[in-house]
Amino acid sequence: MPRTSRTTTRWAVSALGAMAALATTVATPASATASTTTKAAADTRAFIAADVTAADAAPRAGHYVALGDSFTAGPGIPRQTDAQCGRSSANYPSLVRTDLGITSFTDVSCNGASTIHMEQRQRATGKAPQLDALHRNTRLVTLGIGANDIGLGEVFARCFRSGGGEVPRDNPCQRSYHRNGTDELDRRIEATAPKVAAVLKAVHERAPRARVAVVGYPALIGDDVEGCRASLRIADGDIPYVRGTLRRLNAMLRREATAQGHLYVNTHATTAGHDACRPFADRYVEGLTTRPRTRPAAPLHPNAAGERAMAKAVADALVFGPAR
């Protein structure tokens, strides 16, 4: 593809921080869970709307709130409904809302959001604290958070050699994060755990009758060494390191969700085999460069197919229970 039709990792890093304005080509997303049975979806809608008193009735009965960062927002995916946040009408919360027939819906997911922005204003975008969207009639909350707390944008910038030059065969990125016998990214993940726990407690306080689903991160890096070298320009030895870091982040999110009795949604399972190292046509997550004319999406983020796969994981988990 011509150079002018590609974007670089700088956009991906800024998607995890303050995003630049994104193109907004109009598209109509397909449902991620067309196979979900009518009865099962009705059962979930009934759960969400249950225990609503006459005073609490519509239009807010069954209110669904989506909280999260850029992996939830869907930067670059048409149609962009909030340029500052890179929020798409085809992101997984919007698809879940449609699939389950939820009529009251608020999506406050935003590029650059971290756990601190659940209760504090996001300085880069000026957006209000995301938890402000919750109220006593909220019946469903999805939460996708944690990547910015561990500095995933920094990891991408350090480990993916977007500036050109030879891609090493060893593990320079892993070595840079090992200090005094410990791994810095592991330390960050464990430091984020109590922050996630605090967010979940705050969600319960504001929406005590809501069902809460913590949504994990999709598969970004696979095991195709040459594919990863070409798409991500990552050193061979750093492939298992970054892949393992993302898995440990998801494991922490699962642990914190289940510790408080909430649902954990394993989106890694539904996107495995469609990572950024796969051939372009097979990817649910983009590599360092994208093709905005044929498949608009931010680098190193889910594309429309990835958001559909994540929506399927969320809807299936809500209707049938968590995947094993």
C-alpha positions as CSV (number, residue, x, y, z in Angstrom):
1,M,0.0,0.0,0.0
2,P,1.2,3.6,-0.6
3,R,2.8,5.2,2.3
4,T,0.0,7.8,2.5
5,S,-2.6,5.1,3.1
6,R,-0.8,3.7,6.1
7,T,-0.6,4.9,9.7
8,T,2.2,4.2,12.1
9,T,2.7,3.1,15.7
10,R,2.7,6.7,16.8
11,W,-1.1,6.7,16.4
12,A,-1.3,3.5,18.4
13,V,0.7,4.9,21.2
14,S,-1.4,8.1,21.2
15,A,-4.6,6.0,21.2
16,L,-3.5,4.7,24.6
17,G,-2.8,8.3,25.5
18,A,-4.3,11.5,23.9
19,M,-5.6,10.5,20.5
20,A,-5.4,12.6,17.4
21,A,-8.5,13.2,15.3
22,L,-9.6,10.1,13.4
23,A,-11.2,9.5,10.0
24,T,-14.9,8.8,10.2
25,T,-16.0,6.7,7.3
26,V,-19.6,5.6,7.7
27,A,-20.2,1.9,8.0
28,T,-23.0,-0.3,9.4
29,P,-21.7,-3.1,11.7
30,A,-23.0,-6.6,11.6
31,S,-24.3,-8.2,14.7
32,A,-21.6,-10.1,16.6
33,T,-23.9,-12.7,18.0
34,A,-26.5,-13.4,15.4
35,S,-26.6,-17.0,16.6
36,T,-27.6,-16.1,20.2
37,T,-31.0,-17.6,20.8
38,T,-34.0,-15.3,21.3
39,K,-34.9,-17.0,24.6
40,A,-31.4,-16.6,26.0
41,A,-31.2,-13.0,25.1
42,A,-34.6,-12.4,26.6
43,D,-33.4,-14.1,29.8
44,T,-30.5,-11.7,30.0
45,R,-32.7,-8.7,29.3
46,A,-35.0,-9.9,32.0
47,F,-32.1,-10.1,34.5
48,I,-30.9,-6.6,33.6
49,A,-34.4,-5.1,34.0
50,A,-35.3,-7.2,37.1
51,D,-36.3,-5.7,40.4
52,V,-37.2,-2.3,39.0
53,T,-39.8,-0.5,41.0
54,A,-42.6,1.6,39.5
55,A,-40.6,4.8,40.4
56,D,-37.5,3.3,38.7
57,A,-39.3,2.4,35.5
58,A,-38.4,3.3,31.9
59,P,-36.7,5.0,30.2
60,R,-33.8,4.0,32.5
61,A,-34.9,0.5,33.4
62,G,-32.3,-1.9,32.2
63,H,-29.6,0.7,31.9
64,Y,-26.3,-0.5,30.5
65,V,-23.1,1.5,31.0
66,A,-19.8,0.7,29.2
67,L,-16.6,1.8,30.9
68,G,-13.1,1.5,29.5
69,D,-10.1,2.6,27.4
70,S,-9.4,2.6,23.7
71,F,-9.7,-1.2,23.3
72,T,-13.3,-0.7,24.3
73,A,-13.9,2.6,22.5
74,G,-12.8,1.3,19.0
75,P,-10.6,4.2,17.7
76,G,-10.6,4.6,13.9
77,I,-13.5,2.2,13.3
78,P,-16.4,3.8,11.5
79,R,-18.7,5.4,12.6
80,Q,-16.8,7.5,15.1
81,T,-19.2,9.1,17.5
82,D,-16.7,10.9,19.7
83,A,-13.4,12.0,18.0
84,Q,-11.8,13.0,21.3
85,C,-12.3,9.5,22.8
86,G,-12.0,7.6,19.5
87,R,-15.4,6.0,20.3
88,S,-17.1,4.0,17.6
89,S,-20.7,3.0,17.1
90,A,-19.4,-0.4,16.1
91,N,-17.4,-1.1,19.3
92,Y,-18.2,-4.2,21.4
93,P,-20.5,-2.3,23.9
94,S,-22.7,-1.0,21.0
95,L,-22.9,-4.4,19.5
96,V,-23.7,-6.1,22.8
97,R,-26.4,-3.4,23.4
98,T,-28.0,-4.3,20.0
99,D,-27.6,-8.1,20.4
100,L,-29.3,-8.2,23.8
101,G,-32.0,-5.6,22.9
102,I,-31.0,-3.1,25.6
103,T,-32.7,0.2,25.1
104,S,-31.0,2.4,27.7
105,F,-27.3,2.6,27.0
106,T,-24.4,4.9,27.9
107,D,-20.9,4.4,26.5
108,V,-18.2,6.5,28.2
109,S,-15.2,4.5,27.1
110,C,-12.3,6.7,26.0
111,N,-8.8,6.6,24.6
112,G,-6.1,7.0,27.3
113,A,-8.4,6.1,30.1
114,S,-6.9,4.4,33.2
115,T,-8.4,3.4,36.5
116,I,-7.9,6.9,37.8
117,H,-10.3,8.2,35.2
118,M,-13.1,6.2,36.5
119,E,-13.4,8.6,39.4
120,Q,-11.5,11.6,38.1
121,R,-11.8,13.9,35.1
122,Q,-9.6,12.8,32.1
123,R,-7.4,15.8,31.6
124,A,-6.4,15.0,28.0
125,T,-10.0,14.9,26.8
126,G,-11.8,16.9,29.4
127,K,-14.2,14.1,29.9
128,A,-16.0,13.6,33.2
129,P,-15.2,10.7,35.5
130,Q,-16.6,7.6,33.8
131,L,-18.3,6.4,37.0
132,D,-20.6,9.4,36.8
133,A,-22.5,7.5,34.1
134,L,-23.7,5.0,36.7
135,H,-26.9,5.4,38.7
136,R,-29.2,3.2,40.9
137,N,-31.1,1.9,37.9
138,T,-28.0,0.7,36.1
139,R,-28.4,-3.1,35.6
140,L,-25.3,-4.0,33.4
141,V,-21.8,-2.6,33.5
142,T,-18.9,-3.7,31.3
143,L,-15.4,-2.6,32.3
144,G,-12.3,-2.8,30.1
145,I,-9.4,-1.2,31.9
146,G,-5.8,-1.7,33.0
147,A,-3.6,-1.3,29.9
148,N,-2.9,2.3,30.5
149,D,-2.1,1.7,34.1
150,I,0.7,-0.6,33.2
151,G,1.9,1.8,30.4
152,L,1.1,-0.4,27.4
153,G,1.7,2.4,25.0
154,E,5.2,2.8,26.3
155,V,5.7,-1.0,25.9
156,F,4.6,-0.8,22.3
157,A,6.9,2.2,21.6
158,R,9.9,0.4,23.3
159,C,9.4,-3.1,21.9
160,F,8.1,-2.5,18.4
161,R,10.8,-0.9,16.2
162,S,8.6,1.4,14.1
163,G,11.5,3.7,13.2
164,G,13.2,1.2,10.9
165,G,16.5,-0.5,11.1
166,E,17.3,-4.2,11.6
167,V,15.0,-6.2,13.9
168,P,17.1,-8.1,16.4
169,R,16.8,-11.8,17.1
170,D,17.4,-11.6,20.8
171,N,15.3,-9.9,23.6
172,P,16.4,-6.2,24.1
173,C,12.9,-5.1,25.3
174,Q,12.7,-7.8,27.9
175,R,16.2,-7.0,29.2
176,S,15.2,-3.3,29.5
177,Y,12.4,-4.1,31.8
178,H,14.4,-6.4,34.1
179,R,15.9,-4.5,37.0
180,N,17.5,-5.9,40.0
181,G,16.2,-9.4,39.3
182,T,12.6,-8.3,39.0
183,D,10.4,-7.5,36.0
184,E,9.0,-4.0,35.9
185,L,5.9,-4.9,33.9
186,D,5.0,-7.6,36.4
187,R,5.4,-5.1,39.2
188,R,3.1,-2.7,37.3
189,I,0.5,-5.4,36.8
190,E,0.4,-6.2,40.5
191,A,0.3,-2.5,41.4
192,T,-2.7,-2.1,39.1
193,A,-4.6,-5.0,40.8
194,P,-5.8,-3.0,43.9
195,K,-6.8,-0.1,41.6
196,V,-9.0,-2.4,39.6
197,A,-10.5,-3.8,42.8
198,A,-11.2,-0.3,44.0
199,V,-13.0,0.5,40.7
200,L,-15.2,-2.6,41.0
201,K,-16.1,-1.6,44.6
202,A,-17.0,1.9,43.4
203,V,-19.1,0.5,40.7
204,H,-21.1,-1.6,43.2
205,E,-21.6,1.4,45.5
206,R,-23.0,3.5,42.6
207,A,-24.9,0.7,40.9
208,P,-25.6,-1.9,43.6
209,R,-28.0,-4.0,41.5
210,A,-25.9,-4.0,38.3
211,R,-24.4,-7.1,36.8
212,V,-20.7,-6.4,36.2
213,A,-18.5,-7.9,33.5
214,V,-14.8,-7.2,33.4
215,V,-13.7,-7.6,29.8
216,G,-10.1,-8.8,29.1
217,Y,-7.8,-7.7,26.3
218,P,-7.8,-9.5,22.9
219,A,-5.0,-11.6,21.5
220,L,-2.4,-9.1,20.1
221,I,0.7,-11.2,19.5
222,G,0.7,-14.8,18.3
223,D,3.4,-17.4,17.9
224,D,4.3,-16.8,14.2
225,V,7.8,-15.3,14.6
226,E,8.2,-14.1,11.0
227,G,4.7,-12.7,11.0
228,C,5.4,-10.8,14.2
229,R,8.7,-9.5,12.8
230,A,7.0,-8.2,9.7
231,S,3.8,-6.8,11.3
232,L,5.1,-5.5,14.6
233,R,8.9,-5.3,14.0
234,I,9.5,-7.0,17.3
235,A,12.6,-8.9,18.2
236,D,12.2,-12.7,18.2
237,G,13.1,-13.0,21.9
238,D,10.6,-10.3,22.9
239,I,7.6,-12.0,21.2
240,P,6.9,-14.4,24.1
241,Y,7.8,-11.7,26.6
242,V,5.2,-9.2,25.4
243,R,2.7,-11.9,24.8
244,G,3.2,-13.2,28.3
245,T,2.8,-9.7,29.8
246,L,-0.6,-9.3,28.1
247,R,-1.7,-12.7,29.4
248,R,-0.6,-11.8,32.9
249,L,-2.6,-8.6,32.7
250,N,-5.7,-10.6,31.7
251,A,-5.0,-13.1,34.5
252,M,-4.9,-10.2,37.0
253,L,-8.2,-8.9,35.7
254,R,-9.8,-12.3,35.9
255,R,-8.6,-12.7,39.5
256,E,-9.9,-9.3,40.6
257,A,-13.2,-9.8,38.9
258,T,-13.9,-13.2,40.3
259,A,-12.7,-12.2,43.8
260,Q,-15.6,-9.8,44.0
261,G,-18.1,-12.2,42.4
262,H,-18.2,-10.5,39.0
263,L,-18.0,-12.0,35.5
264,Y,-14.7,-12.1,33.6
265,V,-15.0,-12.2,29.8
266,N,-12.1,-13.9,28.0
267,T,-11.8,-12.1,24.7
268,H,-8.4,-13.6,24.2
269,A,-10.0,-16.9,23.4
270,T,-12.4,-15.4,20.8
271,T,-9.6,-13.5,19.0
272,A,-6.8,-16.2,19.2
273,G,-5.5,-17.0,15.8
274,H,-6.5,-13.6,14.5
275,D,-3.7,-11.6,16.2
276,A,-1.6,-8.8,14.6
277,C,1.0,-11.4,13.4
278,R,-1.4,-13.2,11.2
279,P,-1.9,-12.3,7.4
280,F,-3.6,-9.0,7.0
281,A,-7.0,-10.5,5.9
282,D,-7.1,-12.8,9.0
283,R,-6.4,-10.1,11.7
284,Y,-8.9,-9.0,14.3
285,V,-6.1,-6.8,15.8
286,E,-4.1,-4.5,13.6
287,G,-0.3,-4.3,13.3
288,L,1.9,-1.2,13.1
289,T,0.5,-0.2,9.8
290,T,-3.1,-0.2,8.7
291,R,-5.1,0.3,5.5
292,P,-7.6,2.9,6.4
293,R,-9.3,2.9,3.0
294,T,-10.1,-0.8,3.1
295,R,-10.3,-1.5,6.9
296,P,-10.2,1.6,9.1
297,A,-8.9,1.0,12.6
298,A,-6.1,2.2,14.9
299,P,-2.8,0.4,14.8
300,L,-2.3,-2.2,17.6
301,H,-6.0,-2.1,18.3
302,P,-9.0,-4.3,17.4
303,N,-10.6,-3.6,14.0
304,A,-14.3,-4.0,13.3
305,A,-14.0,-7.8,13.2
306,G,-12.1,-7.8,16.4
307,E,-14.8,-5.7,18.1
308,R,-17.4,-8.1,16.8
309,A,-15.5,-11.1,18.2
310,M,-15.2,-9.3,21.6
311,A,-18.9,-8.5,21.5
312,K,-19.7,-12.2,20.9
313,A,-17.5,-13.1,23.9
314,V,-19.3,-10.6,26.1
315,A,-22.8,-11.5,25.0
316,D,-22.1,-15.3,25.3
317,A,-20.7,-14.8,28.8
318,L,-23.7,-12.8,29.9
319,V,-26.2,-15.3,28.4
320,F,-24.5,-18.7,28.9
321,G,-21.9,-17.9,31.6
322,P,-18.1,-17.5,31.3
323,A,-16.1,-19.6,28.8
324,R,-14.0,-22.3,30.4
